[in-house]
Amino acid sequence: MPDGIRLQKVLAARGFGSRRVVEDMIEDGRVFVNGEQAVLGRRVDVDADLVEVDGARVGLAADLTYYLLNKPRGVVTTAADTHDREIVTNLVPAEPRVYPVGRLDFDTEGLLLITNDGELTHRLTHPSYGIEKEYLVEVDGEMARSDLRQLREGVELDDGMTSPAKASEVAANVIKLTIHEGRNRQVRRMCAALGFNVTRLVRIRIGALADRKLAPGEWRELTQDEVRKLEELTAIGGREAR
């Protein structure tokens, strides 16, 4: 008996549909294994083989874990800290060992993905994929239309001009800002360049991930559909970036 598990069984278990639906996907040429178009009856090693559906990588290993955490203020976005501060990985189960995807500053709150899926982490943090991050930004003043226009066009920082952002006013001193770069303290620096100090910063969306019901300090596992959407989101340009 050949090694591995039948591909259609694995994809069905990952939420792509019934066995019949998955078999149709394979016959339609939408599924690739290690760069080659899959055929019915193909078996895969879930720990080693690279499987893609419609160009999006599919995590197959049974121990892949994905948590969405609403990070509170005053918690460090790291898996270890030499200053004995609270770290984000202490807020989720200890096993299996997982790591934060990207960073939120010590004083920044909001959504943070924590996982042991190294490939997806790479794609979500690699600048070529341009994954959107959306924030609510409270500042110590009211931004004028010209300030919002400047955010949309790009702001000159000490490490260069930022890419155009999406910016809109939510309240007198609160804006919604969406960026797709990952520079250090970028949102705070963009506002500072316009003369505003950020008094509160909350990330409310990462790509397709959002959850208004998750309270600060709470976490939940991602659904299979959410994981699949992240895989699809990072499929654009994926072959060139690898």
N, C-alpha and C positions, 0 to 999 in steps of 0.2 A: 504494500500500500504506500503510495507517495506520501512524503512528509507534508505537514501543513494542514490548514483548514480550507474548505472550499470557499472561494471568494464570495459567492453569492450569499453564503451563510454569514460571513463576517460583515458584509455591507448591510444585510438585513438587520443584524444585531445592532449596527451603528445608526439605525433609524432611517435608512434610505428608502424603505418601503418593504413590501412583501418579497418573498423569494422570486415570485413571478415578475414583479416590477423590476427587481434588481437584474434578473436574467435578461429582460428586455433592454436595460441600460447597457449591459455588456454586449449584447448582440448589435446594438446601435453604435458601438464603437466609442462610447463615452468613458470607458474605464481603462486605465493603463496601470501596469505593474512593472516597476523598475524601468519605466520609459517605453515599454512595449505594450501594444494594444492587447487587452485581455481577451481570452476566449472562455466559453462556458466549460466548467470543469476544472478551471485553473485553481490550484491550491497556493496558499500564501503562508509565509512565516510572519506572524503578527509582530514579532520583535525585530525583524530585519528588513522586510520588503517595503518598498515605497509604493503606495497605492494612491492613484489620483482619479478623481471623478470630475469631469468637465474642467480639467486643469487644476483643480484644487486638491492639495494633499489631504489624505484622510488618515488621522491617527488611529492605529489598529490595536496597539498593545493594551492589554486588559488593565494594566496598572496606571494608565494615563489619567491624571486627575486635574480637574479645573475648578477653581473656586473664584467666585466674585465676592469681594470684600468691600464694604463701605468703610474706608479707613478714617478713623477719628483723628482730630488734631492731636499732636504730641506723641505720635507713634512713628518710629523710624522704618522707612521702606527698605529693609534689608533682611537677610536671613541670619545675621549675627551683628552684634554691636559691642565694641570694646568699652563703651561707657555705661554699660548696664542699663540702657534705656529699653523701654518696651519696643518690641519689633513686630512687624506685621505677621510673620509666620507663627508667632505665639497666639494669634487670634484665630487660627484655623487648626484642624487636627494635625498632630505631630507626625503621623504616618499615613501615606507615604511622604517622604520629604519633598517639599515643593519650594518654589522660588517666585518672588514677585517679577512681573513683567514690566520693565521700566521702573520709574521712580515717581513718587509724590513727596514733596518737601515735608519736613517735620511739621510745619504749621498748615500744610494743605490737607484738605479733607476730600473724601469722595471715592469713586469707584476705582478699584485696583484688581487686576487679574493676577491670580497666583496659581502656578501650575508646575508640573514636571515635564511638560512637553517642550523640549528644547528647540525643535524645529519650528513650532508655531511661535515660540517666544522670539526666535530670530526674525521671523517674518513680520511680526507685529512691531518690532522695535527698529527694523532696518529702514532707513529714510527713503529708500527707493519705492516702498510700498505706500507711503503717504497715508497712513491710517489716521483718521480724524479723532481728535480728542476735544470734547466740548466741556466748557467750564462756566459756572456762574462766578462772576468777579465783583466783589464789593470794594469800592474805592473811597477815598476820603474827599470826595468832591463829585460834581456832576460833569460828565463828559459832554462836550459840545458835539455837534454833528461833524465838525471838522476833525475832532479826535477819532470818532468812529470811522470816518473816511480814511484817516491815516492808518488805522489798524487794518482796514480792508486792503489798502494799497501796499502796506509793508512799512516796517519801522526800522530805522537804522540803529543797530546795536554795536557793541564793541567787537563782536565777531561777525559782523556783516548784516546786510539787510534781511529782514525776515520775509518769508513768503506771504502772499496775500492771505488774510484770515477772514472769517465770517464774524461780523460784530453787529450786535443790535442792543438797544436799550431795553432793560426789563423794568427798572424803577429809576428814581432820581439819581441814585449812586450805585446802581447795579447794572452790569452788562452781561450779555451772553457772548462768549468768545469761543470760536472753534478754530483750532490750528491743526496742522498735520506734520509739524516738525517736532523734534524731541530735544531741543536745546535745554541746557541747564537753567532752571528757574525762568523759563522763557516768558510766561505770562506776566510774572511780576516785573521782569525787566522791560517788557514792552510797555506796560503801564507807567513804569518809572520814567521811561524815555519821553513820555508825554506829560510828565509832571504830576503823576498820581501815585499815591501809596496804596497798595492793596491791603485792605483790612481783613478780608476773608476771601478764601479761594476754595471752591468746591468743584471737583470734576464730576460731571453728571452723565457722561457718555464716553465709551471707548468703541469706536467703530460702530458695530451693530448692538453693542451691549449697553443696556440702560435698565435701571430698576429703582423707581421712586419709593417703593415700599421698604427697601432695605435700610434699616436704621444704622446710625454710626456704631461701629464695632461688630455688626452682624455680617454674616457671610452665608452663602448658599452655593451649591454645586451648579455648574452650568448644565443646561439641558443639552441633549444630543443635537437638537435643532440649532441652538446657539453656537455650539462648537462647529457644526457644519457651516454656519454662516460666516464664522471667522475664517475657516478654511477657504471658503469661496471668496471672501473679501481679499485675502492675501494671495489669491491665485493669479491676479492681474500682474503680468510681468514676472511671474514666479520662475519660469524656466530660465529667463535671462539672469535673474538675481542669484541663482544657485551656482 
